[in-house]
Amino acid sequence: MTAMPQTAPTTQVYRVYIKATPEAIWAALTKPEWTERYGYTGLIDYDLRPGGAYVVRPTEPFKAAGAAQGREVPDVVIEGEVLEADPPRRLVTTFRMLMDPDMAAEPATRITYEIKEGQNGVCSLTLTHELDGSPKLAALVSGQLEDQGAGGGHAWILSDLKTLLETGKSFAN
Amino acid sequence: MVTYFSRVPTDDDLVFKALADPTRRFLLDRLFERDGRTLTELESELDMTRFGVMKHLRVLEDAGLVVARKSGREKLHYLNPVPIRLIHDRWIDKYTERHVSALVDLKTELESEP
């Protein structure tokens, strides 16, 4: 790549338009039977009330793939705390990535999901990630580490989520 | 009666139209360098009226390439890479991607030689 930013910006905003109901999008964000089917395929577990825990665990195939690369995958790959939960419109949590020790040492970041209903059954899903003081995680979620096999970050996840909700298929199958 | 296949503009059309303008690509490059800028900041980098820059930002927002977000009294503009990612994911699969990125790396390396 030629024009990489010198420092990753501290807030990143992503928006995708999906032909699905707000309830379907909410379920795809918050239920493990959905989250294992797109993006990084983690098993999500939210206690959806302020102060509730937020945890993402790896699937067995994900652990096996990590082991094949000589990387031990922890039992919890992402942890955080629910700050606001207003189904199916708004979800705010803190977010710490534990897959990598350098990222785990960075301060907790903050993620906001907003779902808005538009015309013709299309909703917008906006993800805002506040990443103050967490440049390593910022690089990962912006997709800058994709060449190193770290996945394409939020844009890649949301693209896959849209494909899954609209076609029933994801990149993996 | 003969009915003709009519083309309805799609989201992709909006993205390609938005990208088919050097000023708008310049604005996206500025946001790629540093995200979350105000209209005043973006305007200062262009030899163009405030109204002109607003019009271009509007086209980028309509295509989903820029998302504006209020922060206090300021309106900040963020580059949204998702529409470009969707185009990428539609035409470049994970097998061709390695060849493509190898060629892009080669071009970058050759062109950066002194």
Interface residues (C-beta under 8 A of the other chain):
Chain A: M1 T2 A3 P5 Q6 P9 T10 T11 Q12 V13 Y14 R15 V16 Y17 T126 T128 S142 G143 D147 G152 A155 W156 L158 S159 D160 K162 T163 F171
Chain B: D11 D29 F32 E33 R34 D35 G36 G64 V67 R69 Y78 N80 P81 V82 I84 R85 L86 D89 K94 S101 V104 T108
